[in-house]
């Protein structure tokens, strides 16, 4: 395996671990507070990220309401 492939595998493993961590945080919050009691700000605080990086915008979901 090349150094580039090893780096890619390491990044992929970290991403999967972080995704699982975020899902656990969300699951715990929804169980404790219910659907209407959970906000993105709450999840961001628990995940130790800013509100700005807790959501992403892409052309597919950036239309105005």
Predicted model as a PDB file, atoms N, CA, C, CB and O in Angstrom, pLDDT in the B-factor column:
MODEL        1                                                                  
ATOM      1  N   UNK A   1       0.851  -1.169   0.000  1.00 70.00           N  
ATOM      2  CA  UNK A   1       0.000   0.000   0.000  1.00 70.00           C  
ATOM      3  C   UNK A   1       0.903   1.240   0.000  1.00 70.00           C  
ATOM      4  CB  UNK A   1      -0.971  -0.006   1.230  1.00 70.00           C  
ATOM      5  O   UNK A   1       1.868   1.320   0.760  1.00 70.00           O  
ATOM      6  N   UNK A   2       0.570   2.200  -0.864  1.00 78.00           N  
ATOM      7  CA  UNK A   2       1.391   3.402  -0.959  1.00 78.00           C  
ATOM      8  C   UNK A   2       1.104   4.342   0.208  1.00 78.00           C  
ATOM      9  CB  UNK A   2       1.143   4.119  -2.294  1.00 78.00           C  
ATOM     10  O   UNK A   2       0.114   4.175   0.921  1.00 78.00           O  
ATOM     11  N   UNK A   3       1.971   5.323   0.394  1.00 74.00           N  
ATOM     12  CA  UNK A   3       1.800   6.299   1.481  1.00 74.00           C  
ATOM     13  C   UNK A   3       0.503   7.086   1.287  1.00 74.00           C  
ATOM     14  CB  UNK A   3       3.012   7.268   1.544  1.00 74.00           C  
ATOM     15  O   UNK A   3      -0.182   7.404   2.259  1.00 74.00           O  
ATOM     16  N   UNK A   4       0.170   7.398   0.044  1.00 73.00           N  
ATOM     17  CA  UNK A   4      -1.077   8.114  -0.246  1.00 73.00           C  
ATOM     18  C   UNK A   4      -2.307   7.299   0.120  1.00 73.00           C  
ATOM     19  CB  UNK A   4      -1.134   8.488  -1.715  1.00 73.00           C  
ATOM     20  O   UNK A   4      -3.278   7.829   0.659  1.00 73.00           O  
ATOM     21  N   UNK A   5      -2.259   6.016  -0.176  1.00 73.00           N  
ATOM     22  CA  UNK A   5      -3.376   5.138   0.174  1.00 73.00           C  
ATOM     23  C   UNK A   5      -3.514   4.986   1.681  1.00 73.00           C  
ATOM     24  CB  UNK A   5      -3.196   3.768  -0.470  1.00 73.00           C  
ATOM     25  O   UNK A   5      -4.627   4.947   2.207  1.00 73.00           O  
ATOM     26  N   UNK A   6      -2.384   4.899   2.376  1.00 72.00           N  
ATOM     27  CA  UNK A   6      -2.424   4.791   3.843  1.00 72.00           C  
ATOM     28  C   UNK A   6      -3.020   6.050   4.451  1.00 72.00           C  
ATOM     29  CB  UNK A   6      -1.010   4.544   4.413  1.00 72.00           C  
ATOM     30  O   UNK A   6      -3.825   5.980   5.379  1.00 72.00           O  
ATOM     31  N   UNK A   7      -2.622   7.200   3.924  1.00 72.00           N  
ATOM     32  CA  UNK A   7      -3.156   8.478   4.423  1.00 72.00           C  
ATOM     33  C   UNK A   7      -4.662   8.538   4.190  1.00 72.00           C  
ATOM     34  CB  UNK A   7      -2.453   9.681   3.729  1.00 72.00           C  
ATOM     35  O   UNK A   7      -5.418   8.941   5.073  1.00 72.00           O  
ATOM     36  N   UNK A   8      -5.091   8.136   2.998  1.00 71.00           N  
ATOM     37  CA  UNK A   8      -6.524   8.139   2.668  1.00 71.00           C  
ATOM     38  C   UNK A   8      -7.291   7.224   3.620  1.00 71.00           C  
ATOM     39  CB  UNK A   8      -6.748   7.693   1.200  1.00 71.00           C  
ATOM     40  O   UNK A   8      -8.362   7.592   4.104  1.00 71.00           O  
ATOM     41  N   UNK A   9      -6.758   6.047   3.888  1.00 80.00           N  
ATOM     42  CA  UNK A   9      -7.422   5.110   4.810  1.00 80.00           C  
ATOM     43  C   UNK A   9      -7.510   5.698   6.215  1.00 80.00           C  
ATOM     44  CB  UNK A   9      -6.668   3.764   4.848  1.00 80.00           C  
ATOM     45  O   UNK A   9      -8.527   5.542   6.891  1.00 80.00           O  
ATOM     46  N   UNK A  10      -6.454   6.369   6.656  1.00 76.00           N  
ATOM     47  CA  UNK A  10      -6.440   6.979   7.984  1.00 76.00           C  
ATOM     48  C   UNK A  10      -7.490   8.086   8.073  1.00 76.00           C  
ATOM     49  CB  UNK A  10      -5.039   7.542   8.307  1.00 76.00           C  
ATOM     50  O   UNK A  10      -8.210   8.185   9.066  1.00 76.00           O  
ATOM     51  N   UNK A  11      -7.577   8.921   7.024  1.00 79.00           N  
ATOM     52  CA  UNK A  11      -8.578   9.992   6.994  1.00 79.00           C  
ATOM     53  C   UNK A  11      -9.972   9.390   6.976  1.00 79.00           C  
ATOM     54  CB  UNK A  11      -8.372  10.913   5.765  1.00 79.00           C  
ATOM     55  O   UNK A  11     -10.851   9.852   7.703  1.00 79.00           O  
ATOM     56  N   UNK A  12     -10.187   8.377   6.168  1.00 89.00           N  
ATOM     57  CA  UNK A  12     -11.494   7.735   6.088  1.00 89.00           C  
ATOM     58  C   UNK A  12     -11.895   7.145   7.430  1.00 89.00           C  
ATOM     59  CB  UNK A  12     -11.488   6.648   5.019  1.00 89.00           C  
ATOM     60  O   UNK A  12     -13.053   7.249   7.835  1.00 89.00           O  
ATOM     61  N   UNK A  13     -10.950   6.530   8.116  1.00 89.00           N  
ATOM     62  CA  UNK A  13     -11.232   5.947   9.425  1.00 89.00           C  
ATOM     63  C   UNK A  13     -11.610   7.032  10.423  1.00 89.00           C  
ATOM     64  CB  UNK A  13     -10.020   5.153   9.936  1.00 89.00           C  
ATOM     65  O   UNK A  13     -12.536   6.844  11.213  1.00 89.00           O  
ATOM     66  N   UNK A  14     -10.905   8.172  10.403  1.00 89.00           N  
ATOM     67  CA  UNK A  14     -11.228   9.292  11.303  1.00 89.00           C  
ATOM     68  C   UNK A  14     -12.598   9.859  10.989  1.00 89.00           C  
ATOM     69  CB  UNK A  14     -10.169  10.400  11.195  1.00 89.00           C  
ATOM     70  O   UNK A  14     -13.357  10.185  11.901  1.00 89.00           O  
ATOM     71  N   UNK A  15     -12.926   9.981   9.705  1.00 90.00           N  
ATOM     72  CA  UNK A  15     -14.238  10.509   9.311  1.00 90.00           C  
ATOM     73  C   UNK A  15     -15.361   9.592   9.784  1.00 90.00           C  
ATOM     74  CB  UNK A  15     -14.312  10.685   7.783  1.00 90.00           C  
ATOM     75  O   UNK A  15     -16.382  10.059  10.288  1.00 90.00           O  
ATOM     76  N   UNK A  16     -15.172   8.316   9.623  1.00 92.00           N  
ATOM     77  CA  UNK A  16     -16.182   7.351  10.065  1.00 92.00           C  
ATOM     78  C   UNK A  16     -16.352   7.422  11.580  1.00 92.00           C  
ATOM     79  CB  UNK A  16     -15.794   5.915   9.635  1.00 92.00           C  
ATOM     80  O   UNK A  16     -17.476   7.392  12.080  1.00 92.00           O  
ATOM     81  N   UNK A  17     -15.244   7.517  12.309  1.00 92.00           N  
ATOM     82  CA  UNK A  17     -15.314   7.611  13.770  1.00 92.00           C  
ATOM     83  C   UNK A  17     -16.019   8.896  14.197  1.00 92.00           C  
ATOM     84  CB  UNK A  17     -13.902   7.553  14.383  1.00 92.00           C  
ATOM     85  O   UNK A  17     -16.833   8.875  15.120  1.00 92.00           O  
ATOM     86  N   UNK A  18     -15.715  10.015  13.534  1.00 92.00           N  
ATOM     87  CA  UNK A  18     -16.358  11.289  13.876  1.00 92.00           C  
ATOM     88  C   UNK A  18     -17.841  11.235  13.552  1.00 92.00           C  
ATOM     89  CB  UNK A  18     -15.692  12.458  13.125  1.00 92.00           C  
ATOM     90  O   UNK A  18     -18.662  11.717  14.333  1.00 92.00           O  
ATOM     91  N   UNK A  19     -18.195  10.658  12.413  1.00 92.00           N  
ATOM     92  CA  UNK A  19     -19.610  10.542  12.044  1.00 92.00           C  
ATOM     93  C   UNK A  19     -20.357   9.734  13.095  1.00 92.00           C  
ATOM     94  CB  UNK A  19     -19.765   9.885  10.650  1.00 92.00           C  
ATOM     95  O   UNK A  19     -21.451  10.114  13.512  1.00 92.00           O  
ATOM     96  N   UNK A  20     -19.775   8.627  13.522  1.00 94.00           N  
ATOM     97  CA  UNK A  20     -20.411   7.800  14.549  1.00 94.00           C  
ATOM     98  C   UNK A  20     -20.544   8.558  15.865  1.00 94.00           C  
ATOM     99  CB  UNK A  20     -19.613   6.513  14.766  1.00 94.00           C  
ATOM    100  O   UNK A  20     -21.548   8.424  16.565  1.00 94.00           O  
ATOM    101  N   UNK A  21     -19.527   9.354  16.200  1.00 94.00           N  
ATOM    102  CA  UNK A  21     -19.587  10.164  17.411  1.00 94.00           C  
ATOM    103  C   UNK A  21     -20.730  11.175  17.317  1.00 94.00           C  
ATOM    104  CB  UNK A  21     -18.245  10.888  17.645  1.00 94.00           C  
ATOM    105  O   UNK A  21     -21.474  11.355  18.281  1.00 94.00           O  
ATOM    106  N   UNK A  22     -20.875  11.830  16.179  1.00 93.00           N  
ATOM    107  CA  UNK A  22     -21.947  12.815  15.999  1.00 93.00           C  
ATOM    108  C   UNK A  22     -23.323  12.155  16.052  1.00 93.00           C  
ATOM    109  CB  UNK A  22     -21.773  13.554  14.666  1.00 93.00           C  
ATOM    110  O   UNK A  22     -24.265  12.717  16.611  1.00 93.00           O  
ATOM    111  N   UNK A  23     -23.433  10.974  15.475  1.00 95.00           N  
ATOM    112  CA  UNK A  23     -24.705  10.251  15.539  1.00 95.00           C  
ATOM    113  C   UNK A  23     -25.055   9.869  16.976  1.00 95.00           C  
ATOM    114  CB  UNK A  23     -24.647   8.994  14.663  1.00 95.00           C  
ATOM    115  O   UNK A  23     -26.219   9.944  17.371  1.00 95.00           O  
ATOM    116  N   UNK A  24     -24.064   9.463  17.752  1.00 97.00           N  
ATOM    117  CA  UNK A  24     -24.297   9.143  19.166  1.00 97.00           C  
ATOM    118  C   UNK A  24     -24.758  10.373  19.937  1.00 97.00           C  
ATOM    119  CB  UNK A  24     -23.024   8.572  19.805  1.00 97.00           C  
ATOM    120  O   UNK A  24     -25.676  10.289  20.752  1.00 97.00           O  
ATOM    121  N   UNK A  25     -24.119  11.521  19.680  1.00 96.00           N  
ATOM    122  CA  UNK A  25     -24.500  12.765  20.343  1.00 96.00           C  
ATOM    123  C   UNK A  25     -25.946  13.113  20.002  1.00 96.00           C  
ATOM    124  CB  UNK A  25     -23.554  13.917  19.933  1.00 96.00           C  
ATOM    125  O   UNK A  25     -26.730  13.457  20.886  1.00 96.00           O  
ATOM    126  N   UNK A  26     -26.291  13.025  18.735  1.00 96.00           N  
ATOM    127  CA  UNK A  26     -27.658  13.346  18.309  1.00 96.00           C  
ATOM    128  C   UNK A  26     -28.667  12.369  18.912  1.00 96.00           C  
ATOM    129  CB  UNK A  26     -27.759  13.325  16.774  1.00 96.00           C  
ATOM    130  O   UNK A  26     -29.720  12.787  19.395  1.00 96.00           O  
ATOM    131  N   UNK A  27     -28.358  11.090  18.888  1.00 97.00           N  
ATOM    132  CA  UNK A  27     -29.267  10.076  19.430  1.00 97.00           C  
ATOM    133  C   UNK A  27     -29.545  10.345  20.910  1.00 97.00           C  
ATOM    134  CB  UNK A  27     -28.673   8.658  19.244  1.00 97.00           C  
ATOM    135  O   UNK A  27     -30.695  10.311  21.347  1.00 97.00           O  
ATOM    136  N   UNK A  28     -28.490  10.610  21.672  1.00 97.00           N  
ATOM    137  CA  UNK A  28     -28.652  10.887  23.102  1.00 97.00           C  
ATOM    138  C   UNK A  28     -29.508  12.128  23.331  1.00 97.00           C  
ATOM    139  CB  UNK A  28     -27.283  11.066  23.769  1.00 97.00           C  
ATOM    140  O   UNK A  28     -30.355  12.145  24.225  1.00 97.00           O  
ATOM    141  N   UNK A  29     -29.290  13.161  22.530  1.00 97.00           N  
ATOM    142  CA  UNK A  29     -30.062  14.395  22.678  1.00 97.00           C  
ATOM    143  C   UNK A  29     -31.534  14.164  22.347  1.00 97.00           C  
ATOM    144  CB  UNK A  29     -29.486  15.498  21.778  1.00 97.00           C  
ATOM    145  O   UNK A  29     -32.405  14.642  23.073  1.00 97.00           O  
ATOM    146  N   UNK A  30     -31.828  13.445  21.274  1.00 97.00           N  
ATOM    147  CA  UNK A  30     -33.212  13.193  20.894  1.00 97.00           C  
ATOM    148  C   UNK A  30     -33.931  12.322  21.919  1.00 97.00           C  
ATOM    149  CB  UNK A  30     -33.267  12.535  19.526  1.00 97.00           C  
ATOM    150  O   UNK A  30     -35.110  12.539  22.197  1.00 97.00           O  
ATOM    151  N   UNK A  31     -33.241  11.354  22.474  1.00 98.00           N  
ATOM    152  CA  UNK A  31     -33.844  10.504  23.503  1.00 98.00           C  
ATOM    153  C   UNK A  31     -34.149  11.339  24.752  1.00 98.00           C  
ATOM    154  CB  UNK A  31     -32.902   9.314  23.856  1.00 98.00           C  
ATOM    155  O   UNK A  31     -35.215  11.196  25.350  1.00 98.00           O  
ATOM    156  N   UNK A  32     -33.219  12.204  25.140  1.00 98.00           N  
ATOM    157  CA  UNK A  32     -33.384  12.986  26.356  1.00 98.00           C  
ATOM    158  C   UNK A  32     -34.396  14.124  26.202  1.00 98.00           C  
ATOM    159  CB  UNK A  32     -32.054  13.547  26.777  1.00 98.00           C  
ATOM    160  O   UNK A  32     -35.139  14.413  27.141  1.00 98.00           O  
ATOM    161  N   UNK A  33     -34.438  14.779  25.027  1.00 97.00           N  
ATOM    162  CA  UNK A  33     -35.240  15.985  24.867  1.00 97.00           C  
ATOM    163  C   UNK A  33     -36.400  15.860  23.899  1.00 97.00           C  
ATOM    164  CB  UNK A  33     -34.375  17.082  24.426  1.00 97.00           C  
ATOM    165  O   UNK A  33     -37.281  16.720  23.882  1.00 97.00           O  
ATOM    166  N   UNK A  34     -36.421  14.814  23.096  1.00 97.00           N  
ATOM    167  CA  UNK A  34     -37.453  14.699  22.076  1.00 97.00           C  
ATOM    168  C   UNK A  34     -37.093  15.513  20.846  1.00 97.00           C  
ATOM    169  CB  UNK A  34     -38.799  15.146  22.628  1.00 97.00           C  
ATOM    170  O   UNK A  34     -36.205  16.365  20.881  1.00 97.00           O  
ATOM    171  N   UNK A  35     -37.790  15.240  19.771  1.00 95.00           N  
ATOM    172  CA  UNK A  35     -37.484  15.876  18.487  1.00 95.00           C  
ATOM    173  C   UNK A  35     -37.536  17.397  18.560  1.00 95.00           C  
ATOM    174  CB  UNK A  35     -38.448  15.389  17.428  1.00 95.00           C  
ATOM    175  O   UNK A  35     -36.635  18.074  18.065  1.00 95.00           O  
ATOM    176  N   UNK A  36     -38.580  17.935  19.172  1.00 96.00           N  
ATOM    177  CA  UNK A  36     -38.764  19.384  19.204  1.00 96.00           C  
ATOM    178  C   UNK A  36     -37.871  20.076  20.233  1.00 96.00           C  
ATOM    179  CB  UNK A  36     -40.207  19.706  19.496  1.00 96.00           C  
ATOM    180  O   UNK A  36     -37.784  21.304  20.243  1.00 96.00           O  
ATOM    181  N   UNK A  37     -37.218  19.323  21.079  1.00 96.00           N  
ATOM    182  CA  UNK A  37     -36.355  19.906  22.089  1.00 96.00           C  
ATOM    183  C   UNK A  37     -34.890  19.986  21.697  1.00 96.00           C  
ATOM    184  CB  UNK A  37     -36.477  19.134  23.333  1.00 96.00           C  
ATOM    185  O   UNK A  37     -34.060  20.460  22.472  1.00 96.00           O  
ATOM    186  N   UNK A  38     -34.573  19.522  20.495  1.00 95.00           N  
ATOM    187  CA  UNK A  38     -33.180  19.494  20.049  1.00 95.00           C  
ATOM    188  C   UNK A  38     -32.979  20.548  18.965  1.00 95.00           C  
ATOM    189  CB  UNK A  38     -32.788  18.080  19.524  1.00 95.00           C  
ATOM    190  O   UNK A  38     -33.768  20.641  18.024  1.00 95.00           O  
ATOM    191  N   UNK A  39     -31.923  21.333  19.104  1.00 92.00           N  
ATOM    192  CA  UNK A  39     -31.580  22.332  18.095  1.00 92.00           C  
ATOM    193  C   UNK A  39     -30.189  22.039  17.550  1.00 92.00           C  
ATOM    194  CB  UNK A  39     -31.647  23.768  18.684  1.00 92.00           C  
ATOM    195  O   UNK A  39     -29.408  21.311  18.163  1.00 92.00           O  
ATOM    196  N   UNK A  40     -29.895  22.612  16.400  1.00 90.00           N  
ATOM    197  CA  UNK A  40     -28.551  22.471  15.838  1.00 90.00           C  
ATOM    198  C   UNK A  40     -27.524  23.096  16.771  1.00 90.00           C  
ATOM    199  CB  UNK A  40     -28.471  23.119  14.442  1.00 90.00           C  
ATOM    200  O   UNK A  40     -26.406  22.594  16.890  1.00 90.00           O  
ATOM    201  N   UNK A  41     -27.897  24.194  17.435  1.00 90.00           N  
ATOM    202  CA  UNK A  41     -26.969  24.842  18.374  1.00 90.00           C  
ATOM    203  C   UNK A  41     -26.626  23.897  19.525  1.00 90.00           C  
ATOM    204  CB  UNK A  41     -27.578  26.156  18.925  1.00 90.00           C  
ATOM    205  O   UNK A  41     -25.470  23.819  19.939  1.00 90.00           O  
ATOM    206  N   UNK A  42     -27.621  23.182  20.039  1.00 93.00           N  
ATOM    207  CA  UNK A  42     -27.380  22.224  21.116  1.00 93.00           C  
ATOM    208  C   UNK A  42     -26.435  21.118  20.652  1.00 93.00           C  
ATOM    209  CB  UNK A  42     -28.709  21.619  21.606  1.00 93.00           C  
ATOM    210  O   UNK A  42     -25.473  20.780  21.342  1.00 93.00           O  
ATOM    211  N   UNK A  43     -26.716  20.565  19.484  1.00 93.00           N  
ATOM    212  CA  UNK A  43     -25.862  19.498  18.957  1.00 93.00           C  
ATOM    213  C   UNK A  43     -24.448  20.006  18.696  1.00 93.00           C  
ATOM    214  CB  UNK A  43     -26.459  18.922  17.667  1.00 93.00           C  
ATOM    215  O   UNK A  43     -23.477  19.294  18.954  1.00 93.00           O  
ATOM    216  N   UNK A  44     -24.326  21.220  18.192  1.00 91.00           N  
ATOM    217  CA  UNK A  44     -23.001  21.798  17.941  1.00 91.00           C  
ATOM    218  C   UNK A  44     -22.228  21.955  19.243  1.00 91.00           C  
ATOM    219  CB  UNK A  44     -23.129  23.160  17.234  1.00 91.00           C  
ATOM    220  O   UNK A  44     -21.041  21.637  19.301  1.00 91.00           O  
ATOM    221  N   UNK A  45     -22.893  22.444  20.290  1.00 92.00           N  
ATOM    222  CA  UNK A  45     -22.219  22.594  21.587  1.00 92.00           C  
ATOM    223  C   UNK A  45     -21.743  21.249  22.104  1.00 92.00           C  
ATOM    224  CB  UNK A  45     -23.155  23.250  22.615  1.00 92.00           C  
ATOM    225  O   UNK A  45     -20.608  21.120  22.561  1.00 92.00           O  
ATOM    226  N   UNK A  46     -22.604  20.252  22.033  1.00 94.00           N  
ATOM    227  CA  UNK A  46     -22.238  18.925  22.539  1.00 94.00           C  
ATOM    228  C   UNK A  46     -21.121  18.288  21.716  1.00 94.00           C  
ATOM    229  CB  UNK A  46     -23.460  18.011  22.544  1.00 94.00           C  
ATOM    230  O   UNK A  46     -20.320  17.512  22.238  1.00 94.00           O  
ATOM    231  N   UNK A  47     -21.073  18.620  20.427  1.00 93.00           N  
ATOM    232  CA  UNK A  47     -20.034  18.066  19.551  1.00 93.00           C  
ATOM    233  C   UNK A  47     -18.775  18.931  19.559  1.00 93.00           C  
ATOM    234  CB  UNK A  47     -20.563  17.931  18.120  1.00 93.00           C  
ATOM    235  O   UNK A  47     -17.780  18.600  18.915  1.00 93.00           O  
ATOM    236  N   UNK A  48     -18.832  20.040  20.294  1.00 91.00           N  
ATOM    237  CA  UNK A  48     -17.701  20.958  20.410  1.00 91.00           C  
ATOM    238  C   UNK A  48     -17.289  21.537  19.062  1.00 91.00           C  
ATOM    239  CB  UNK A  48     -16.522  20.251  21.043  1.00 91.00           C  
ATOM    240  O   UNK A  48     -16.108  21.582  18.719  1.00 91.00           O  
ATOM    241  N   UNK A  49     -18.299  21.980  18.305  1.00 87.00           N  
ATOM    242  CA  UNK A  49     -18.059  22.683  17.046  1.00 87.00           C  
ATOM    243  C   UNK A  49     -18.878  23.964  17.053  1.00 87.00           C  
ATOM    244  CB  UNK A  49     -18.423  21.790  15.814  1.00 87.00           C  
ATOM    245  O   UNK A  49     -19.804  24.104  17.852  1.00 87.00           O  
ATOM    246  N   UNK A  50     -18.547  24.898  16.174  1.00 80.00           N  
ATOM    247  CA  UNK A  50     -19.323  26.126  16.076  1.00 80.00           C  
ATOM    248  C   UNK A  50     -20.583  25.855  15.269  1.00 80.00           C  
ATOM    249  CB  UNK A  50     -18.490  27.262  15.432  1.00 80.00           C  
ATOM    250  O   UNK A  50     -20.651  24.887  14.513  1.00 80.00           O  
ATOM    251  N   UNK A  51     -21.570  26.707  15.433  1.00 69.00           N  
ATOM    252  CA  UNK A  51     -22.794  26.571  14.647  1.00 69.00           C  
ATOM    253  C   UNK A  51     -22.511  26.637  13.155  1.00 69.00           C  
ATOM    254  CB  UNK A  51     -23.792  27.653  15.032  1.00 69.00           C  
ATOM    255  O   UNK A  51     -23.152  25.944  12.365  1.00 69.00           O  
ATOM    256  N   UNK A  52     -21.555  27.467  12.772  1.00 54.00           N  
ATOM    257  CA  UNK A  52     -21.273  27.635  11.357  1.00 54.00           C  
ATOM    258  C   UNK A  52     -20.755  26.370  10.711  1.00 54.00           C  
ATOM    259  CB  UNK A  52     -20.286  28.736  11.161  1.00 54.00           C  
ATOM    260  O   UNK A  52     -21.051  26.120   9.543  1.00 54.00           O  
ATOM    261  N   UNK A  53     -19.998  25.570  11.422  1.00 59.00           N  
ATOM    262  CA  UNK A  53     -19.470  24.361  10.791  1.00 59.00           C  
ATOM    263  C   UNK A  53     -20.323  23.129  11.104  1.00 59.00           C  
ATOM    264  CB  UNK A  53     -18.035  24.123  11.244  1.00 59.00           C  
ATOM    265  O   UNK A  53     -19.953  22.012  10.744  1.00 59.00           O  
ATOM    266  N   UNK A  54     -21.456  23.329  11.768  1.00 49.00           N  
ATOM    267  CA  UNK A  54     -22.311  22.180  12.033  1.00 49.00           C  
ATOM    268  C   UNK A  54     -23.270  21.919  10.875  1.00 49.00           C  
ATOM    269  CB  UNK A  54     -23.094  22.393  13.320  1.00 49.00           C  
ATOM    270  O   UNK A  54     -23.913  20.871  10.829  1.00 49.00           O  
ATOM    271  N   UNK A  55     -23.369  22.862   9.943  1.00 53.00           N  
ATOM    272  CA  UNK A  55     -24.198  22.662   8.755  1.00 53.00           C  
ATOM    273  C   UNK A  55     -23.384  23.053   7.538  1.00 53.00           C  
ATOM    274  CB  UNK A  55     -25.523  23.489   8.832  1.00 53.00           C  
ATOM    275  O   UNK A  55     -22.456  23.856   7.633  1.00 53.00           O  
ATOM    276  N   UNK A  56     -23.730  22.489   6.408  1.00 56.00           N  
ATOM    277  CA  UNK A  56     -23.056  22.838   5.165  1.00 56.00           C  
ATOM    278  C   UNK A  56     -24.086  23.255   4.145  1.00 56.00           C  
ATOM    279  CB  UNK A  56     -22.211  21.664   4.636  1.00 56.00           C  
ATOM    280  O   UNK A  56     -25.253  22.871   4.227  1.00 56.00           O  
ATOM    281  N   UNK A  57     -23.657  24.029   3.202  1.00 54.00           N  
ATOM    282  CA  UNK A  57     -24.550  24.478   2.135  1.00 54.00           C  
ATOM    283  C   UNK A  57     -24.009  23.975   0.818  1.00 54.00           C  
ATOM    284  CB  UNK A  57     -24.692  26.026   2.121  1.00 54.00           C  
ATOM    285  O   UNK A  57     -22.814  24.068   0.539  1.00 54.00           O  
ATOM    286  N   UNK A  58     -24.896  23.449   0.024  1.00 56.00           N  
ATOM    287  CA  UNK A  58     -24.520  23.027  -1.315  1.00 56.00           C  
ATOM    288  C   UNK A  58     -25.540  23.603  -2.270  1.00 56.00           C  
ATOM    289  CB  UNK A  58     -24.439  21.469  -1.435  1.00 56.00           C  
ATOM    290  O   UNK A  58     -26.611  24.027  -1.836  1.00 56.00           O  
ATOM    291  N   UNK A  59     -25.246  23.632  -3.541  1.00 56.00           N  
ATOM    292  CA  UNK A  59     -26.220  24.174  -4.506  1.00 56.00           C  
ATOM    293  C   UNK A  59     -27.582  23.496  -4.412  1.00 56.00           C  
ATOM    294  CB  UNK A  59     -25.685  24.029  -5.919  1.00 56.00           C  
ATOM    295  O   UNK A  59     -28.605  24.124  -4.688  1.00 56.00           O  
ATOM    296  N   UNK A  60     -27.607  22.243  -4.030  1.00 58.00           N  
ATOM    297  CA  UNK A  60     -28.871  21.501  -3.978  1.00 58.00           C  
ATOM    298  C   UNK A  60     -29.767  21.984  -2.843  1.00 58.00           C  
ATOM    299  CB  UNK A  60     -28.599  20.009  -3.818  1.00 58.00           C  
ATOM    300  O   UNK A  60     -30.989  21.867  -2.943  1.00 58.00           O  
ATOM    301  N   UNK A  61     -29.192  22.530  -1.758  1.00 53.00           N  
ATOM    302  CA  UNK A  61     -30.034  22.934  -0.641  1.00 53.00           C  
ATOM    303  C   UNK A  61     -29.877  24.410  -0.284  1.00 53.00           C  
ATOM    304  CB  UNK A  61     -29.720  22.089   0.563  1.00 53.00           C  
ATOM    305  O   UNK A  61     -30.148  24.795   0.853  1.00 53.00           O  
ATOM    306  N   UNK A  62     -29.448  25.238  -1.223  1.00 52.00           N  
ATOM    307  CA  UNK A  62     -29.225  26.642  -0.924  1.00 52.00           C  
ATOM    308  C   UNK A  62     -30.305  27.553  -1.489  1.00 52.00           C  
ATOM    309  CB  UNK A  62     -27.893  27.062  -1.451  1.00 52.00           C  
ATOM    310  O   UNK A  62     -30.104  28.764  -1.577  1.00 52.00           O  
ATOM    311  N   UNK A  63     -31.440  26.997  -1.871  1.00 53.00           N  
ATOM    312  CA  UNK A  63     -32.509  27.824  -2.413  1.00 53.00           C  
ATOM    313  C   UNK A  63     -33.194  28.588  -1.282  1.00 53.00           C  
ATOM    314  CB  UNK A  63     -33.531  26.959  -3.186  1.00 53.00           C  
ATOM    315  O   UNK A  63     -33.276  28.109  -0.151  1.00 53.00           O  
ATOM    316  N   UNK A  64     -33.675  29.765  -1.604  1.00 48.00           N  
ATOM    317  CA  UNK A  64     -34.374  30.595  -0.631  1.00 48.00           C  
ATOM    318  C   UNK A  64     -35.814  30.160  -0.497  1.00 48.00           C  
ATOM    319  CB  UNK A  64     -34.304  32.064  -1.024  1.00 48.00           C  
ATOM    320  O   UNK A  64     -36.424  29.666  -1.445  1.00 48.00           O  
ATOM    321  N   UNK A  65     -36.346  30.351   0.692  1.00 47.00           N  
ATOM    322  CA  UNK A  65     -37.754  30.007   0.931  1.00 47.00           C  
ATOM    323  C   UNK A  65     -38.571  31.265   0.809  1.00 47.00           C  
ATOM    324  CB  UNK A  65     -37.963  29.346   2.329  1.00 47.00           C  
ATOM    325  O   UNK A  65     -39.790  31.227   0.969  1.00 47.00           O  
TER     326      UNK A  65                                                      
ENDMDL                                                                          
END                                                                             
